[in-house]
Amino acid sequence: MVLRQPDPDHGCKVIYAVTKKCLDLVPIIMELIHWGAKHVPGSNAHENLVQRFEQDPVEFMAQIRLSLRKENEANKE
């Protein structure tokens, strides 16, 4: 799910990157966050995420996946 690699520039640092398997879990994780917002009173910790998800779930998840892919690519450089 998450790759752990040593940072080539800093020996004491570690770089974490998500795998394709992790990206495939984005819709499930978002559904769980959405469920929690609906069924746990006073739970507004992820209110912004839930609102964006409710407006357009497909587009929102595509944005999340793209963001994670870009972050992975940036960590490879």
N, C-alpha and C positions, 0 to 999 in steps of 0.2 A: 504494500500500500504506500509506504513512504521509503524512499531511498536515502540512506545516510552515507555521505561521502566526505572524506577529509578535504578541507579547503587547501588547494595547492599553494595559495599565497600566505596562509597563516596556519602553521602546524597545529596550533591549539584549537582552531575553529573547525566546525563541522557544517556542511551544507546539507540541508534536507530538501528533497524534491518529491512531489507526488507522482505516482505511477498512473498508467491508464486505468488500472483497476480502481484506483481512488477517484479518478475523474468520473468513472461510471457510477460512483455512489452519490454524486452531487444531487441528483433528483431525489433520492431516498432521504438524504440528510435534510434537504429543504422541506420535504413533506413532513418529517419529524418536527422540524422547527415550527412549521405551520400548524401542525397538530397541537404542539405545546402552547402556542400562542392562543389557540382556541379553547383549550381545556384546562389551562392552569391560570386561575384568576390572578390578576396583577402582574403577570409575566410579560413585560414589555421590553425586555433586554434586547430582543432582536426585531423590534417593531419596524424599523426601516427595511430590513431584509424581507419581512413578511409582506409589507405593503408593495414592494417592488415585485415580489414573487406573485402576489395576487393580481397585479395589473397585467402581467404577461409572463407566465411561468416559463414558456419555451425560450423566449428572448433572454430572460434573466439567467436561466441556467446556461445558455450559450455564452453569456458575458462572463459568468463565473469560470466556466471551463477555459475560455480564452485567456482570462487573467492568470489562471494557474499555469497554463502552458507558457505564457510569456515569462512568468516568474521562473519557471524551470529553465527556459532558454537563457535567461539572464544569469542564472546560477552556473550554467555550463561555461560561460565566457570567462 
